[in-house]
Amino acid sequence: MLLPIAQAHDVAFIMNDRPDLAAELGCDGVHVGQQDAAYEEARRIVGADAIVGVTCHASRHLAMDAAEAGADYVAFGAFFESGTKQRVHNADPEVLTEWQTTTNVPCVAIGGITVENGRALVAAGADFLAVAGGVWSHAGGPAEAVRAFNAIFDAEAPEKDDPPIPR
């Protein structure tokens, strides 16, 4: 199981879509989409100390609602085509920049992110990148992909005090 490995390395383990499973397994948090549990329900299930993030597609309005409700982060996407999920919403990197100017709630970029296209999203304001295929399908293997993504953050991310969620 990945949970103990992540936690042994001081990395938050966030369950996707399933607050019930996140609570049952002792995950650090849960990420819910607009078609999953509402933020309030997810928070009730996982508890006050867990991380709860919310997908907001390309909508600053959905993001503001989630942030005002207490979400620990909001996620925008999809930015690119992905082999993981069909792209329904088309987010522009400008939403990340605008979000950074209006709030201090962290934002995550989702959707088709690779080492090659991730730098622009971090430069636009993404605090975090949600990556699946960009790691597992990387030509140099997953470890090389992780090193490359970390280098992007080291080079592009603005300096911030104490990131709220470990990457």
Chimera marker file (.cmm) of the C-alpha trace (Angstrom):
<marker_set name="trace">
<marker id="1" x="0.000" y="0.000" z="0.000" r="1" g="1" b="0" radius="0.5"/>
<marker id="2" x="1.284" y="3.490" z="-0.868" r="1" g="1" b="0" radius="0.5"/>
<marker id="3" x="-0.078" y="5.277" z="2.208" r="1" g="1" b="0" radius="0.5"/>
<marker id="4" x="2.624" y="4.144" z="4.675" r="1" g="1" b="0" radius="0.5"/>
<marker id="5" x="5.365" y="4.790" z="2.109" r="1" g="1" b="0" radius="0.5"/>
<marker id="6" x="4.173" y="8.358" z="1.521" r="1" g="1" b="0" radius="0.5"/>
<marker id="7" x="3.760" y="9.070" z="5.218" r="1" g="1" b="0" radius="0.5"/>
<marker id="8" x="7.186" y="7.592" z="6.030" r="1" g="1" b="0" radius="0.5"/>
<marker id="9" x="8.637" y="10.233" z="3.699" r="1" g="1" b="0" radius="0.5"/>
<marker id="10" x="6.564" y="13.051" z="5.235" r="1" g="1" b="0" radius="0.5"/>
<marker id="11" x="4.414" y="13.355" z="2.101" r="1" g="1" b="0" radius="0.5"/>
<marker id="12" x="0.686" y="13.920" z="2.379" r="1" g="1" b="0" radius="0.5"/>
<marker id="13" x="-1.403" y="11.084" z="0.950" r="1" g="1" b="0" radius="0.5"/>
<marker id="14" x="-4.601" y="12.458" z="-0.584" r="1" g="1" b="0" radius="0.5"/>
<marker id="15" x="-7.369" y="10.045" z="-1.623" r="1" g="1" b="0" radius="0.5"/>
<marker id="16" x="-9.206" y="11.017" z="-4.802" r="1" g="1" b="0" radius="0.5"/>
<marker id="17" x="-13.017" y="11.222" z="-4.835" r="1" g="1" b="0" radius="0.5"/>
<marker id="18" x="-13.709" y="9.074" z="-1.745" r="1" g="1" b="0" radius="0.5"/>
<marker id="19" x="-13.890" y="10.808" z="1.653" r="1" g="1" b="0" radius="0.5"/>
<marker id="20" x="-15.239" y="7.592" z="3.189" r="1" g="1" b="0" radius="0.5"/>
<marker id="21" x="-12.163" y="5.624" z="2.100" r="1" g="1" b="0" radius="0.5"/>
<marker id="22" x="-9.835" y="8.475" z="3.091" r="1" g="1" b="0" radius="0.5"/>
<marker id="23" x="-11.251" y="8.386" z="6.620" r="1" g="1" b="0" radius="0.5"/>
<marker id="24" x="-11.272" y="4.603" z="6.840" r="1" g="1" b="0" radius="0.5"/>
<marker id="25" x="-7.663" y="4.255" z="5.674" r="1" g="1" b="0" radius="0.5"/>
<marker id="26" x="-6.293" y="7.185" z="7.673" r="1" g="1" b="0" radius="0.5"/>
<marker id="27" x="-5.281" y="9.238" z="4.649" r="1" g="1" b="0" radius="0.5"/>
<marker id="28" x="-4.019" y="12.765" z="5.191" r="1" g="1" b="0" radius="0.5"/>
<marker id="29" x="-6.906" y="14.120" z="3.168" r="1" g="1" b="0" radius="0.5"/>
<marker id="30" x="-9.264" y="13.837" z="0.259" r="1" g="1" b="0" radius="0.5"/>
<marker id="31" x="-9.750" y="15.558" z="-3.072" r="1" g="1" b="0" radius="0.5"/>
<marker id="32" x="-13.343" y="15.870" z="-4.268" r="1" g="1" b="0" radius="0.5"/>
<marker id="33" x="-14.646" y="16.792" z="-7.674" r="1" g="1" b="0" radius="0.5"/>
<marker id="34" x="-17.846" y="18.665" z="-8.413" r="1" g="1" b="0" radius="0.5"/>
<marker id="35" x="-19.662" y="15.348" z="-8.961" r="1" g="1" b="0" radius="0.5"/>
<marker id="36" x="-18.312" y="13.778" z="-5.767" r="1" g="1" b="0" radius="0.5"/>
<marker id="37" x="-19.214" y="14.684" z="-2.200" r="1" g="1" b="0" radius="0.5"/>
<marker id="38" x="-19.755" y="18.374" z="-1.457" r="1" g="1" b="0" radius="0.5"/>
<marker id="39" x="-16.934" y="20.068" z="0.450" r="1" g="1" b="0" radius="0.5"/>
<marker id="40" x="-18.993" y="20.207" z="3.676" r="1" g="1" b="0" radius="0.5"/>
<marker id="41" x="-19.784" y="16.495" z="3.492" r="1" g="1" b="0" radius="0.5"/>
<marker id="42" x="-16.163" y="15.587" z="2.756" r="1" g="1" b="0" radius="0.5"/>
<marker id="43" x="-14.996" y="17.707" z="5.703" r="1" g="1" b="0" radius="0.5"/>
<marker id="44" x="-17.538" y="16.064" z="8.014" r="1" g="1" b="0" radius="0.5"/>
<marker id="45" x="-16.369" y="12.594" z="6.974" r="1" g="1" b="0" radius="0.5"/>
<marker id="46" x="-12.584" y="13.121" z="7.131" r="1" g="1" b="0" radius="0.5"/>
<marker id="47" x="-12.560" y="15.493" z="10.089" r="1" g="1" b="0" radius="0.5"/>
<marker id="48" x="-11.210" y="18.919" z="10.898" r="1" g="1" b="0" radius="0.5"/>
<marker id="49" x="-7.517" y="17.979" z="10.747" r="1" g="1" b="0" radius="0.5"/>
<marker id="50" x="-7.535" y="16.334" z="7.310" r="1" g="1" b="0" radius="0.5"/>
<marker id="51" x="-6.766" y="18.141" z="4.048" r="1" g="1" b="0" radius="0.5"/>
<marker id="52" x="-9.778" y="18.708" z="1.797" r="1" g="1" b="0" radius="0.5"/>
<marker id="53" x="-9.277" y="19.962" z="-1.736" r="1" g="1" b="0" radius="0.5"/>
<marker id="54" x="-11.920" y="20.722" z="-4.327" r="1" g="1" b="0" radius="0.5"/>
<marker id="55" x="-11.899" y="20.592" z="-8.125" r="1" g="1" b="0" radius="0.5"/>
<marker id="56" x="-13.130" y="23.874" z="-9.572" r="1" g="1" b="0" radius="0.5"/>
<marker id="57" x="-12.576" y="23.200" z="-13.306" r="1" g="1" b="0" radius="0.5"/>
<marker id="58" x="-11.820" y="26.605" z="-14.873" r="1" g="1" b="0" radius="0.5"/>
<marker id="59" x="-14.158" y="28.543" z="-12.586" r="1" g="1" b="0" radius="0.5"/>
<marker id="60" x="-12.922" y="31.211" z="-10.187" r="1" g="1" b="0" radius="0.5"/>
<marker id="61" x="-16.493" y="31.333" z="-8.849" r="1" g="1" b="0" radius="0.5"/>
<marker id="62" x="-16.427" y="27.639" z="-7.843" r="1" g="1" b="0" radius="0.5"/>
<marker id="63" x="-12.961" y="28.176" z="-6.383" r="1" g="1" b="0" radius="0.5"/>
<marker id="64" x="-14.068" y="31.152" z="-4.320" r="1" g="1" b="0" radius="0.5"/>
<marker id="65" x="-17.065" y="29.189" z="-3.008" r="1" g="1" b="0" radius="0.5"/>
<marker id="66" x="-14.785" y="26.293" z="-2.022" r="1" g="1" b="0" radius="0.5"/>
<marker id="67" x="-12.223" y="28.596" z="-0.400" r="1" g="1" b="0" radius="0.5"/>
<marker id="68" x="-14.888" y="30.471" z="1.546" r="1" g="1" b="0" radius="0.5"/>
<marker id="69" x="-16.318" y="27.154" z="2.747" r="1" g="1" b="0" radius="0.5"/>
<marker id="70" x="-12.873" y="26.246" z="4.108" r="1" g="1" b="0" radius="0.5"/>
<marker id="71" x="-11.186" y="24.122" z="1.425" r="1" g="1" b="0" radius="0.5"/>
<marker id="72" x="-7.477" y="23.699" z="2.051" r="1" g="1" b="0" radius="0.5"/>
<marker id="73" x="-6.784" y="24.061" z="-1.672" r="1" g="1" b="0" radius="0.5"/>
<marker id="74" x="-8.633" y="24.450" z="-4.944" r="1" g="1" b="0" radius="0.5"/>
<marker id="75" x="-7.779" y="22.691" z="-8.186" r="1" g="1" b="0" radius="0.5"/>
<marker id="76" x="-8.133" y="24.054" z="-11.693" r="1" g="1" b="0" radius="0.5"/>
<marker id="77" x="-8.105" y="22.028" z="-14.892" r="1" g="1" b="0" radius="0.5"/>
<marker id="78" x="-7.876" y="20.401" z="-17.233" r="1" g="1" b="0" radius="0.5"/>
<marker id="79" x="-5.035" y="22.334" z="-18.773" r="1" g="1" b="0" radius="0.5"/>
<marker id="80" x="-4.060" y="19.713" z="-21.366" r="1" g="1" b="0" radius="0.5"/>
<marker id="81" x="-5.395" y="16.523" z="-22.912" r="1" g="1" b="0" radius="0.5"/>
<marker id="82" x="-4.825" y="13.524" z="-20.674" r="1" g="1" b="0" radius="0.5"/>
<marker id="83" x="-4.779" y="9.775" z="-21.000" r="1" g="1" b="0" radius="0.5"/>
<marker id="84" x="-6.126" y="9.512" z="-17.441" r="1" g="1" b="0" radius="0.5"/>
<marker id="85" x="-9.465" y="11.311" z="-17.807" r="1" g="1" b="0" radius="0.5"/>
<marker id="86" x="-11.410" y="12.766" z="-20.685" r="1" g="1" b="0" radius="0.5"/>
<marker id="87" x="-10.942" y="16.545" z="-20.844" r="1" g="1" b="0" radius="0.5"/>
<marker id="88" x="-14.307" y="18.185" z="-20.238" r="1" g="1" b="0" radius="0.5"/>
<marker id="89" x="-13.231" y="21.626" z="-19.004" r="1" g="1" b="0" radius="0.5"/>
<marker id="90" x="-10.510" y="23.704" z="-20.649" r="1" g="1" b="0" radius="0.5"/>
<marker id="91" x="-8.591" y="25.786" z="-18.138" r="1" g="1" b="0" radius="0.5"/>
<marker id="92" x="-6.266" y="28.589" z="-19.178" r="1" g="1" b="0" radius="0.5"/>
<marker id="93" x="-3.108" y="29.232" z="-17.098" r="1" g="1" b="0" radius="0.5"/>
<marker id="94" x="-4.400" y="32.769" z="-16.543" r="1" g="1" b="0" radius="0.5"/>
<marker id="95" x="-6.862" y="31.360" z="-13.973" r="1" g="1" b="0" radius="0.5"/>
<marker id="96" x="-3.849" y="30.411" z="-11.818" r="1" g="1" b="0" radius="0.5"/>
<marker id="97" x="-2.367" y="33.901" z="-12.048" r="1" g="1" b="0" radius="0.5"/>
<marker id="98" x="-5.678" y="35.559" z="-11.244" r="1" g="1" b="0" radius="0.5"/>
<marker id="99" x="-6.233" y="33.197" z="-8.317" r="1" g="1" b="0" radius="0.5"/>
<marker id="100" x="-2.852" y="34.112" z="-6.824" r="1" g="1" b="0" radius="0.5"/>
<marker id="101" x="-3.781" y="37.806" z="-6.900" r="1" g="1" b="0" radius="0.5"/>
<marker id="102" x="-7.087" y="37.310" z="-5.082" r="1" g="1" b="0" radius="0.5"/>
<marker id="103" x="-6.432" y="34.823" z="-2.289" r="1" g="1" b="0" radius="0.5"/>
<marker id="104" x="-3.824" y="32.924" z="-0.323" r="1" g="1" b="0" radius="0.5"/>
<marker id="105" x="-5.592" y="29.560" z="-0.638" r="1" g="1" b="0" radius="0.5"/>
<marker id="106" x="-3.223" y="27.265" z="-2.560" r="1" g="1" b="0" radius="0.5"/>
<marker id="107" x="-4.146" y="26.154" z="-6.057" r="1" g="1" b="0" radius="0.5"/>
<marker id="108" x="-3.388" y="22.951" z="-7.900" r="1" g="1" b="0" radius="0.5"/>
<marker id="109" x="-3.177" y="22.514" z="-11.670" r="1" g="1" b="0" radius="0.5"/>
<marker id="110" x="-4.674" y="19.287" z="-13.042" r="1" g="1" b="0" radius="0.5"/>
<marker id="111" x="-4.916" y="17.641" z="-16.417" r="1" g="1" b="0" radius="0.5"/>
<marker id="112" x="-2.360" y="16.233" z="-18.825" r="1" g="1" b="0" radius="0.5"/>
<marker id="113" x="0.612" y="17.759" z="-17.033" r="1" g="1" b="0" radius="0.5"/>
<marker id="114" x="4.073" y="16.623" z="-18.055" r="1" g="1" b="0" radius="0.5"/>
<marker id="115" x="7.603" y="17.759" z="-17.345" r="1" g="1" b="0" radius="0.5"/>
<marker id="116" x="7.509" y="19.555" z="-20.694" r="1" g="1" b="0" radius="0.5"/>
<marker id="117" x="4.359" y="21.619" z="-20.030" r="1" g="1" b="0" radius="0.5"/>
<marker id="118" x="4.381" y="21.890" z="-16.230" r="1" g="1" b="0" radius="0.5"/>
<marker id="119" x="6.869" y="24.765" z="-16.001" r="1" g="1" b="0" radius="0.5"/>
<marker id="120" x="4.396" y="27.222" z="-17.567" r="1" g="1" b="0" radius="0.5"/>
<marker id="121" x="1.727" y="26.294" z="-15.006" r="1" g="1" b="0" radius="0.5"/>
<marker id="122" x="4.077" y="26.792" z="-12.059" r="1" g="1" b="0" radius="0.5"/>
<marker id="123" x="5.236" y="30.095" z="-13.542" r="1" g="1" b="0" radius="0.5"/>
<marker id="124" x="1.575" y="31.108" z="-13.926" r="1" g="1" b="0" radius="0.5"/>
<marker id="125" x="0.954" y="30.484" z="-10.224" r="1" g="1" b="0" radius="0.5"/>
<marker id="126" x="0.236" y="26.802" z="-9.553" r="1" g="1" b="0" radius="0.5"/>
<marker id="127" x="1.289" y="25.964" z="-6.012" r="1" g="1" b="0" radius="0.5"/>
<marker id="128" x="1.108" y="22.251" z="-6.838" r="1" g="1" b="0" radius="0.5"/>
<marker id="129" x="0.732" y="20.014" z="-9.882" r="1" g="1" b="0" radius="0.5"/>
<marker id="130" x="-1.496" y="16.930" z="-9.904" r="1" g="1" b="0" radius="0.5"/>
<marker id="131" x="0.348" y="14.495" z="-12.152" r="1" g="1" b="0" radius="0.5"/>
<marker id="132" x="-0.323" y="10.877" z="-13.083" r="1" g="1" b="0" radius="0.5"/>
<marker id="133" x="0.753" y="9.955" z="-16.610" r="1" g="1" b="0" radius="0.5"/>
<marker id="134" x="3.433" y="12.648" z="-16.565" r="1" g="1" b="0" radius="0.5"/>
<marker id="135" x="5.219" y="10.614" z="-13.891" r="1" g="1" b="0" radius="0.5"/>
<marker id="136" x="4.330" y="7.013" z="-14.734" r="1" g="1" b="0" radius="0.5"/>
<marker id="137" x="4.818" y="7.422" z="-18.505" r="1" g="1" b="0" radius="0.5"/>
<marker id="138" x="7.964" y="9.579" z="-18.379" r="1" g="1" b="0" radius="0.5"/>
<marker id="139" x="10.644" y="8.297" z="-20.772" r="1" g="1" b="0" radius="0.5"/>
<marker id="140" x="13.269" y="8.362" z="-17.994" r="1" g="1" b="0" radius="0.5"/>
<marker id="141" x="11.013" y="6.563" z="-15.513" r="1" g="1" b="0" radius="0.5"/>
<marker id="142" x="9.027" y="7.825" z="-12.524" r="1" g="1" b="0" radius="0.5"/>
<marker id="143" x="12.018" y="8.767" z="-10.350" r="1" g="1" b="0" radius="0.5"/>
<marker id="144" x="13.470" y="10.941" z="-13.105" r="1" g="1" b="0" radius="0.5"/>
<marker id="145" x="10.059" y="12.573" z="-13.635" r="1" g="1" b="0" radius="0.5"/>
<marker id="146" x="9.776" y="13.432" z="-9.942" r="1" g="1" b="0" radius="0.5"/>
<marker id="147" x="13.270" y="14.930" z="-9.959" r="1" g="1" b="0" radius="0.5"/>
<marker id="148" x="12.376" y="16.993" z="-13.026" r="1" g="1" b="0" radius="0.5"/>
<marker id="149" x="9.109" y="18.243" z="-11.486" r="1" g="1" b="0" radius="0.5"/>
<marker id="150" x="10.923" y="19.178" z="-8.277" r="1" g="1" b="0" radius="0.5"/>
<marker id="151" x="13.472" y="21.102" z="-10.341" r="1" g="1" b="0" radius="0.5"/>
<marker id="152" x="10.622" y="23.022" z="-11.981" r="1" g="1" b="0" radius="0.5"/>
<marker id="153" x="9.337" y="24.117" z="-8.582" r="1" g="1" b="0" radius="0.5"/>
<marker id="154" x="12.828" y="24.988" z="-7.407" r="1" g="1" b="0" radius="0.5"/>
<marker id="155" x="13.354" y="27.191" z="-10.467" r="1" g="1" b="0" radius="0.5"/>
<marker id="156" x="9.897" y="28.681" z="-11.051" r="1" g="1" b="0" radius="0.5"/>
<marker id="157" x="7.881" y="28.811" z="-7.846" r="1" g="1" b="0" radius="0.5"/>
<marker id="158" x="7.875" y="32.108" z="-6.003" r="1" g="1" b="0" radius="0.5"/>
<marker id="159" x="9.285" y="31.939" z="-2.496" r="1" g="1" b="0" radius="0.5"/>
<marker id="160" x="6.535" y="31.333" z="0.067" r="1" g="1" b="0" radius="0.5"/>
<marker id="161" x="6.524" y="30.832" z="3.783" r="1" g="1" b="0" radius="0.5"/>
<marker id="162" x="5.865" y="27.273" z="4.953" r="1" g="1" b="0" radius="0.5"/>
<marker id="163" x="3.931" y="25.553" z="2.143" r="1" g="1" b="0" radius="0.5"/>
<marker id="164" x="0.605" y="24.369" z="3.553" r="1" g="1" b="0" radius="0.5"/>
<marker id="165" x="0.755" y="20.910" z="1.941" r="1" g="1" b="0" radius="0.5"/>
<marker id="166" x="3.947" y="18.849" z="1.510" r="1" g="1" b="0" radius="0.5"/>
<marker id="167" x="4.870" y="18.051" z="-2.085" r="1" g="1" b="0" radius="0.5"/>
<link id1="1" id2="2" r="1" g="1" b="0" radius="0.2"/>
<link id1="2" id2="3" r="1" g="1" b="0" radius="0.2"/>
<link id1="3" id2="4" r="1" g="1" b="0" radius="0.2"/>
<link id1="4" id2="5" r="1" g="1" b="0" radius="0.2"/>
<link id1="5" id2="6" r="1" g="1" b="0" radius="0.2"/>
<link id1="6" id2="7" r="1" g="1" b="0" radius="0.2"/>
<link id1="7" id2="8" r="1" g="1" b="0" radius="0.2"/>
<link id1="8" id2="9" r="1" g="1" b="0" radius="0.2"/>
<link id1="9" id2="10" r="1" g="1" b="0" radius="0.2"/>
<link id1="10" id2="11" r="1" g="1" b="0" radius="0.2"/>
<link id1="11" id2="12" r="1" g="1" b="0" radius="0.2"/>
<link id1="12" id2="13" r="1" g="1" b="0" radius="0.2"/>
<link id1="13" id2="14" r="1" g="1" b="0" radius="0.2"/>
<link id1="14" id2="15" r="1" g="1" b="0" radius="0.2"/>
<link id1="15" id2="16" r="1" g="1" b="0" radius="0.2"/>
<link id1="16" id2="17" r="1" g="1" b="0" radius="0.2"/>
<link id1="17" id2="18" r="1" g="1" b="0" radius="0.2"/>
<link id1="18" id2="19" r="1" g="1" b="0" radius="0.2"/>
<link id1="19" id2="20" r="1" g="1" b="0" radius="0.2"/>
<link id1="20" id2="21" r="1" g="1" b="0" radius="0.2"/>
<link id1="21" id2="22" r="1" g="1" b="0" radius="0.2"/>
<link id1="22" id2="23" r="1" g="1" b="0" radius="0.2"/>
<link id1="23" id2="24" r="1" g="1" b="0" radius="0.2"/>
<link id1="24" id2="25" r="1" g="1" b="0" radius="0.2"/>
<link id1="25" id2="26" r="1" g="1" b="0" radius="0.2"/>
<link id1="26" id2="27" r="1" g="1" b="0" radius="0.2"/>
<link id1="27" id2="28" r="1" g="1" b="0" radius="0.2"/>
<link id1="28" id2="29" r="1" g="1" b="0" radius="0.2"/>
<link id1="29" id2="30" r="1" g="1" b="0" radius="0.2"/>
<link id1="30" id2="31" r="1" g="1" b="0" radius="0.2"/>
<link id1="31" id2="32" r="1" g="1" b="0" radius="0.2"/>
<link id1="32" id2="33" r="1" g="1" b="0" radius="0.2"/>
<link id1="33" id2="34" r="1" g="1" b="0" radius="0.2"/>
<link id1="34" id2="35" r="1" g="1" b="0" radius="0.2"/>
<link id1="35" id2="36" r="1" g="1" b="0" radius="0.2"/>
<link id1="36" id2="37" r="1" g="1" b="0" radius="0.2"/>
<link id1="37" id2="38" r="1" g="1" b="0" radius="0.2"/>
<link id1="38" id2="39" r="1" g="1" b="0" radius="0.2"/>
<link id1="39" id2="40" r="1" g="1" b="0" radius="0.2"/>
<link id1="40" id2="41" r="1" g="1" b="0" radius="0.2"/>
<link id1="41" id2="42" r="1" g="1" b="0" radius="0.2"/>
<link id1="42" id2="43" r="1" g="1" b="0" radius="0.2"/>
<link id1="43" id2="44" r="1" g="1" b="0" radius="0.2"/>
<link id1="44" id2="45" r="1" g="1" b="0" radius="0.2"/>
<link id1="45" id2="46" r="1" g="1" b="0" radius="0.2"/>
<link id1="46" id2="47" r="1" g="1" b="0" radius="0.2"/>
<link id1="47" id2="48" r="1" g="1" b="0" radius="0.2"/>
<link id1="48" id2="49" r="1" g="1" b="0" radius="0.2"/>
<link id1="49" id2="50" r="1" g="1" b="0" radius="0.2"/>
<link id1="50" id2="51" r="1" g="1" b="0" radius="0.2"/>
<link id1="51" id2="52" r="1" g="1" b="0" radius="0.2"/>
<link id1="52" id2="53" r="1" g="1" b="0" radius="0.2"/>
<link id1="53" id2="54" r="1" g="1" b="0" radius="0.2"/>
<link id1="54" id2="55" r="1" g="1" b="0" radius="0.2"/>
<link id1="55" id2="56" r="1" g="1" b="0" radius="0.2"/>
<link id1="56" id2="57" r="1" g="1" b="0" radius="0.2"/>
<link id1="57" id2="58" r="1" g="1" b="0" radius="0.2"/>
<link id1="58" id2="59" r="1" g="1" b="0" radius="0.2"/>
<link id1="59" id2="60" r="1" g="1" b="0" radius="0.2"/>
<link id1="60" id2="61" r="1" g="1" b="0" radius="0.2"/>
<link id1="61" id2="62" r="1" g="1" b="0" radius="0.2"/>
<link id1="62" id2="63" r="1" g="1" b="0" radius="0.2"/>
<link id1="63" id2="64" r="1" g="1" b="0" radius="0.2"/>
<link id1="64" id2="65" r="1" g="1" b="0" radius="0.2"/>
<link id1="65" id2="66" r="1" g="1" b="0" radius="0.2"/>
<link id1="66" id2="67" r="1" g="1" b="0" radius="0.2"/>
<link id1="67" id2="68" r="1" g="1" b="0" radius="0.2"/>
<link id1="68" id2="69" r="1" g="1" b="0" radius="0.2"/>
<link id1="69" id2="70" r="1" g="1" b="0" radius="0.2"/>
<link id1="70" id2="71" r="1" g="1" b="0" radius="0.2"/>
<link id1="71" id2="72" r="1" g="1" b="0" radius="0.2"/>
<link id1="72" id2="73" r="1" g="1" b="0" radius="0.2"/>
<link id1="73" id2="74" r="1" g="1" b="0" radius="0.2"/>
<link id1="74" id2="75" r="1" g="1" b="0" radius="0.2"/>
<link id1="75" id2="76" r="1" g="1" b="0" radius="0.2"/>
<link id1="76" id2="77" r="1" g="1" b="0" radius="0.2"/>
<link id1="77" id2="78" r="1" g="1" b="0" radius="0.2"/>
<link id1="78" id2="79" r="1" g="1" b="0" radius="0.2"/>
<link id1="79" id2="80" r="1" g="1" b="0" radius="0.2"/>
<link id1="80" id2="81" r="1" g="1" b="0" radius="0.2"/>
<link id1="81" id2="82" r="1" g="1" b="0" radius="0.2"/>
<link id1="82" id2="83" r="1" g="1" b="0" radius="0.2"/>
<link id1="83" id2="84" r="1" g="1" b="0" radius="0.2"/>
<link id1="84" id2="85" r="1" g="1" b="0" radius="0.2"/>
<link id1="85" id2="86" r="1" g="1" b="0" radius="0.2"/>
<link id1="86" id2="87" r="1" g="1" b="0" radius="0.2"/>
<link id1="87" id2="88" r="1" g="1" b="0" radius="0.2"/>
<link id1="88" id2="89" r="1" g="1" b="0" radius="0.2"/>
<link id1="89" id2="90" r="1" g="1" b="0" radius="0.2"/>
<link id1="90" id2="91" r="1" g="1" b="0" radius="0.2"/>
<link id1="91" id2="92" r="1" g="1" b="0" radius="0.2"/>
<link id1="92" id2="93" r="1" g="1" b="0" radius="0.2"/>
<link id1="93" id2="94" r="1" g="1" b="0" radius="0.2"/>
<link id1="94" id2="95" r="1" g="1" b="0" radius="0.2"/>
<link id1="95" id2="96" r="1" g="1" b="0" radius="0.2"/>
<link id1="96" id2="97" r="1" g="1" b="0" radius="0.2"/>
<link id1="97" id2="98" r="1" g="1" b="0" radius="0.2"/>
<link id1="98" id2="99" r="1" g="1" b="0" radius="0.2"/>
<link id1="99" id2="100" r="1" g="1" b="0" radius="0.2"/>
<link id1="100" id2="101" r="1" g="1" b="0" radius="0.2"/>
<link id1="101" id2="102" r="1" g="1" b="0" radius="0.2"/>
<link id1="102" id2="103" r="1" g="1" b="0" radius="0.2"/>
<link id1="103" id2="104" r="1" g="1" b="0" radius="0.2"/>
<link id1="104" id2="105" r="1" g="1" b="0" radius="0.2"/>
<link id1="105" id2="106" r="1" g="1" b="0" radius="0.2"/>
<link id1="106" id2="107" r="1" g="1" b="0" radius="0.2"/>
<link id1="107" id2="108" r="1" g="1" b="0" radius="0.2"/>
<link id1="108" id2="109" r="1" g="1" b="0" radius="0.2"/>
<link id1="109" id2="110" r="1" g="1" b="0" radius="0.2"/>
<link id1="110" id2="111" r="1" g="1" b="0" radius="0.2"/>
<link id1="111" id2="112" r="1" g="1" b="0" radius="0.2"/>
<link id1="112" id2="113" r="1" g="1" b="0" radius="0.2"/>
<link id1="113" id2="114" r="1" g="1" b="0" radius="0.2"/>
<link id1="114" id2="115" r="1" g="1" b="0" radius="0.2"/>
<link id1="115" id2="116" r="1" g="1" b="0" radius="0.2"/>
<link id1="116" id2="117" r="1" g="1" b="0" radius="0.2"/>
<link id1="117" id2="118" r="1" g="1" b="0" radius="0.2"/>
<link id1="118" id2="119" r="1" g="1" b="0" radius="0.2"/>
<link id1="119" id2="120" r="1" g="1" b="0" radius="0.2"/>
<link id1="120" id2="121" r="1" g="1" b="0" radius="0.2"/>
<link id1="121" id2="122" r="1" g="1" b="0" radius="0.2"/>
<link id1="122" id2="123" r="1" g="1" b="0" radius="0.2"/>
<link id1="123" id2="124" r="1" g="1" b="0" radius="0.2"/>
<link id1="124" id2="125" r="1" g="1" b="0" radius="0.2"/>
<link id1="125" id2="126" r="1" g="1" b="0" radius="0.2"/>
<link id1="126" id2="127" r="1" g="1" b="0" radius="0.2"/>
<link id1="127" id2="128" r="1" g="1" b="0" radius="0.2"/>
<link id1="128" id2="129" r="1" g="1" b="0" radius="0.2"/>
<link id1="129" id2="130" r="1" g="1" b="0" radius="0.2"/>
<link id1="130" id2="131" r="1" g="1" b="0" radius="0.2"/>
<link id1="131" id2="132" r="1" g="1" b="0" radius="0.2"/>
<link id1="132" id2="133" r="1" g="1" b="0" radius="0.2"/>
<link id1="133" id2="134" r="1" g="1" b="0" radius="0.2"/>
<link id1="134" id2="135" r="1" g="1" b="0" radius="0.2"/>
<link id1="135" id2="136" r="1" g="1" b="0" radius="0.2"/>
<link id1="136" id2="137" r="1" g="1" b="0" radius="0.2"/>
<link id1="137" id2="138" r="1" g="1" b="0" radius="0.2"/>
<link id1="138" id2="139" r="1" g="1" b="0" radius="0.2"/>
<link id1="139" id2="140" r="1" g="1" b="0" radius="0.2"/>
<link id1="140" id2="141" r="1" g="1" b="0" radius="0.2"/>
<link id1="141" id2="142" r="1" g="1" b="0" radius="0.2"/>
<link id1="142" id2="143" r="1" g="1" b="0" radius="0.2"/>
<link id1="143" id2="144" r="1" g="1" b="0" radius="0.2"/>
<link id1="144" id2="145" r="1" g="1" b="0" radius="0.2"/>
<link id1="145" id2="146" r="1" g="1" b="0" radius="0.2"/>
<link id1="146" id2="147" r="1" g="1" b="0" radius="0.2"/>
<link id1="147" id2="148" r="1" g="1" b="0" radius="0.2"/>
<link id1="148" id2="149" r="1" g="1" b="0" radius="0.2"/>
<link id1="149" id2="150" r="1" g="1" b="0" radius="0.2"/>
<link id1="150" id2="151" r="1" g="1" b="0" radius="0.2"/>
<link id1="151" id2="152" r="1" g="1" b="0" radius="0.2"/>
<link id1="152" id2="153" r="1" g="1" b="0" radius="0.2"/>
<link id1="153" id2="154" r="1" g="1" b="0" radius="0.2"/>
<link id1="154" id2="155" r="1" g="1" b="0" radius="0.2"/>
<link id1="155" id2="156" r="1" g="1" b="0" radius="0.2"/>
<link id1="156" id2="157" r="1" g="1" b="0" radius="0.2"/>
<link id1="157" id2="158" r="1" g="1" b="0" radius="0.2"/>
<link id1="158" id2="159" r="1" g="1" b="0" radius="0.2"/>
<link id1="159" id2="160" r="1" g="1" b="0" radius="0.2"/>
<link id1="160" id2="161" r="1" g="1" b="0" radius="0.2"/>
<link id1="161" id2="162" r="1" g="1" b="0" radius="0.2"/>
<link id1="162" id2="163" r="1" g="1" b="0" radius="0.2"/>
<link id1="163" id2="164" r="1" g="1" b="0" radius="0.2"/>
<link id1="164" id2="165" r="1" g="1" b="0" radius="0.2"/>
<link id1="165" id2="166" r="1" g="1" b="0" radius="0.2"/>
<link id1="166" id2="167" r="1" g="1" b="0" radius="0.2"/>
</marker_set>
